[in-house]
Amino acid sequence: MEILDEIRRLRPGWLRREPDLVFFNRSRSDWSRKMGGFWVRCANSPGQEASYVREMEGSLLEQAGQQIKDARKEMLDAGWKSNLSLSEIRASPKHPIKGWNGERVDAWRLESLVGTTYALSRPGHPYRDWLHPFVDVDRGLLQSSAWVEFWLHAVSVQALPRQWLRWGHSFAQRFRKVSPGSGGDNQLFSYLTETDRVITADKGFIDILEVCRPSAPCALPVGQLVPAGPEGAEATIAALH
């Protein structure tokens, strides 16, 4: 919805005249309703709901973990050091592309262009489920110079904090040991814009939170490290009280 708001602000001509809201409204209702919706099913039958998610996503989490490992290896092979502020990281496409002005851009912009283009091209991807009802992405938009210019030069980081946070986590993760949960951690970062406190036994998650904090385009929650296991559960309950 943040991406849709930026399209409305900057490129209203991309919007459908008549949005196709049947699937959108059904999905949003399932996501938000308090009786029988997705989160209610998660609370009442988490094992069953998890099995549905596993069936739909297949090996996506494993693929994400491998991508993180490959990115970390590439970073180490290039001799990068984690001594730069995230606000200083710039990048450019490997080859000239129409819509790019030729200058290096904030790295989150390039990663968002690549990631969002891939997501909107993939049937069943959540980005496509939520955006395609409003924007027709199948008639050349994703291959256009206007799409490139939109991401690399036009959008506001303050309007798209989740894009920055996911990039920030992904970049900082490249300097840390990869764990089986690293791919999921990247998704969790999307929720930090609406979070007051993060309580976790994952020191790496807290470390990356603090790396992102000085450069983030939005306020970030307080991080609290607790022990793993039963002791951590007790510490979490105590913190909530």
N, C-alpha and C positions, 0 to 999 in steps of 0.2 A: 504493500500500500504506500510505502514511502517512495518507491520508484514510480508508482502511478501518479502520486502527487507531483513529482518533479516533471513527469511527462505533461501533466495538465498545465503546470506553470510555464514550461519552456517550449513544449512541442504539442500544443492542443490539436494540431492538424493530424496527429497520429491516432487520435481517439476514434473509435467507432461511433457513428451517428446513433446507432441503437445497440447498446451493449447486450450481449447474450448472457443473461443473469440466472438462467435456470440452474445450471450446475454450480455456479458461484454461490447463490443463495442457499442451496442445499448443503454445500460444504461449510459455509459460514455458520449455518444453523447447527450443524453437527459439532462444530468446533466450540460453540459458545453456549449451547443450551444446557440448562441445569438438570434436566431429566432425560437420561438415556444418551446424552451426547458423548463425544470421544473421551473427554476427561473424566466423566462419570464412569465410563467403561474401564478406563485405566485404574480408577480407584477400586471398583468392585471386582474386576477380573483382570488384573494386570498381566498374568501369564498368558491368557487367551489373546489379549490385545497385542502383547509383544509378539506372539506367534504370527498374527496377521501382518504386523509391520515387517518382521523378518521375511515373510513370504513375498511381500511387495518389493522390499528393498534388495533382497538377495545378498550379494556380496559387496554392496556399496560401502559398508563400513570398513571392510578389509581393503577394498580398493583405495579408500581415503587414507588409510594407514600407510599403504605402500607409496602413495603419492607424497605423503609427508616425509617418509624415509628418503625417497628419491630427491626431494627438495633439500633436505638436510645434507645429503651427500654432495649435491651440486654446490651448496654453499661452502661446505668444508673444502672441497676440491678447489674452489675459486679463491680460498684463503681469506674469506670475509671474517671480520671481527665484529663482535656485537658492541661496538663503542660509539655507534651513531644513534642519535635520537630518531625515533620513528618519523618525526616531522621533517627530517632531512633526507629521507630515502626517495630518490627519483628513479624513473625507469623510462624506457622507450621501446616501441615495437622493434622486433628483430629486422623487419623490412618496412620500407615506406608504405603507408596505407592512406587511401583517400579519406579525408576528414581529420587527419592528424597534421598539426602545424609544423612538425619537424623538431620541436623542442622537447626536452625531457619533461615528464609530468610526474606528479605525485604518484607513487607506485600503486596506491590503492585504486587509482582510476584505471590503470591498465589491467589489473587483476579483476576488477569489477566488470570491465568490458568483456574480457575473455570468459569469465565465469557466467555472467548473465546471458551472454550470447549462446553459450553451450546449453544452459538450463532451459532457455526458451525454445531451443531447437529439439528438446528431448520430450517426447510424449510422456505424460504422467509425472513430469517434474513439478513440484509445488509452485515454482515461479510461473510456469506456464498455466497451471490450473487457475491461479489467482489473477494473472495479468491478461491472458488471451481473451477473456470475455470483453475486455475494454479496448485492447489494442491488437490489431491484426498483424501478427508477426510472421505470417507465412507468405507474404506478397513482396518479399525483397527487402523489408525494413532492416533485418539483421545483417544484410550484406551491403547496406548503403553507407555512404560517407557521412550522412546526417547522424546515423547511429553511432559511428565512431566519434564524431565531433561532440555529440551529446555527452558521452561518457568521459572522454579525455579532456574536454575543455569547458563544458557548460554546466554540468550538475554541481550543486553545492554540497560540500562535505557536511555542513550543519544539517542539511535536509536528509542526508543518507548516512547517519551515524553507524548503522548496523553494517553497512558495506565496509566502512573504515575499520570497525572493531574486528570483523572476521579477517580482514587482511592483516591487521595488527597482530592478532593472535597467530595467524599462519606464518608471518615473517619471524616473530619472536620465537616460535616453536622450533625454527630451523637451527637454533643455537642450543637446543636442549634435547635430552634423550627422548626418543619416541616411545610412547607406551600404547597399549591396546586401546586406551580411551582417548587418544589425542584427537582423532577425527570427531568424536562426540563433543570434546571440549570446544572445538571451533564453533559448533552449532550453539553450544551453551552461551558463548560470548554474545550472540544476537539478543539475548534476554537481559543483558546487563544495563541497557538503557532504562529499564523499568524495575531495577532491583536496588534495594537499600543496603543489603548485607549479603555477602557470600560466605557461607560456612562450609569448609571442606577439609579433608585430610590430604588433599593433593597439593603439595608444596609448589609444584611446577605451575599449577593453575594460578595460585596466588602470586608467584613471581612474575608471570606474564601479565597479570592484571596490573601490577605495579610498573612494569615496563611501559605499558600502554597509557597509564594514567596521565603523565605530563603532556602527551601529545594528542590525546583523545579529543574529538570535537564535542563531547558531552561529558557531564558528570558521571563518574563511575562509583560503584558501591564500595563500602568498606569491606576489606577482606579479612577473614578470621580463620586461622589455621587451628584445627583440632586433631587429636590423635585418631588413628584408625581403629576400627573395631568397636566393641561395646563402650569403651571409655570415651571414644569420640561421640557416640550417640548421647551419652549422658552430658557431655560438654555442650553439645548442640541444644539439648533441651534446656540446660541451664542458661545458655545465651538467649534463647527465645523468651525465657521468663524474665 
